[in-house]
Amino acid sequence: MRILGRVVSTALITGLGLAGVAAQAAEDPVATRQAIMSSVGAAAGLGGGMMKGEIDYNPVAGKSVIATMRAASIAYGDYFPAGSDQGETDATAKIWEDPDGFAAELAKFSAATEKATAASGKDGPADVDAFKAAMGPVFGTCKSCHETYRKKN
Ligand code: HEC
């Protein structure tokens, strides 16, 4: 399931310093997609912490959260080849039973991160309200996809 070519996603991941993730991809798509989602989880922790006021808001940190989400949303769909529903994975069988439904969730994720990137500008969202406005829709896509396509919520 390729949303964009491997070349484009690899370039983006490498650009963000996650070259190791891309290098792993050929042998182990499950580990790769879990590593990508871990980076999303870490970015969500930072972003959510700033949105709740637990971490002081900083535009550069806001921009890095959005950039991580953006890269993940572009690359993620590349790592679900046939047969990778087996083993240590929390991906549900639904991904392979209903590829169009999964592609639609990926498209929502990617559309939300594209808008957030546009709102992020050169220096990141100026204040926490701008960051919340940019990230709110991105956070909405986590639950929407996990509900059906991830075993644990
Ligand atoms: C298009 C579907 C989709 C979207 C959108 C999505 N996820 Fe996931 N996520 C998954 C799937 C599928 C797994 C399980 C993958 C596996 O175990 O092979 C997962 C796993 C995870 C994990 C566990 C990673 C690990 O270490 O195994 C975290 C953390 C996570 N997601 C956070 C998020 C957050 C936060 C968002 C929103 C910003 C998000 N996800 C958006 C599909 C999605």
Boltz pocket constraint, residues with backbone or C-beta under 6 A from the ligand:
constraints:
  - pocket:
      binder: B
      contacts: [[A, 30], [A, 33], [A, 34], [A, 35], [A, 37], [A, 38], [A, 40], [A, 41], [A, 42], [A, 44], [A, 69], [A, 84], [A, 88], [A, 89], [A, 90], [A, 91], [A, 92], [A, 102], [A, 105], [A, 106], [A, 109], [A, 138], [A, 139], [A, 141], [A, 142], [A, 143], [A, 145], [A, 146], [A, 149], [A, 150], [A, 151]]
      max_distance: 6.0
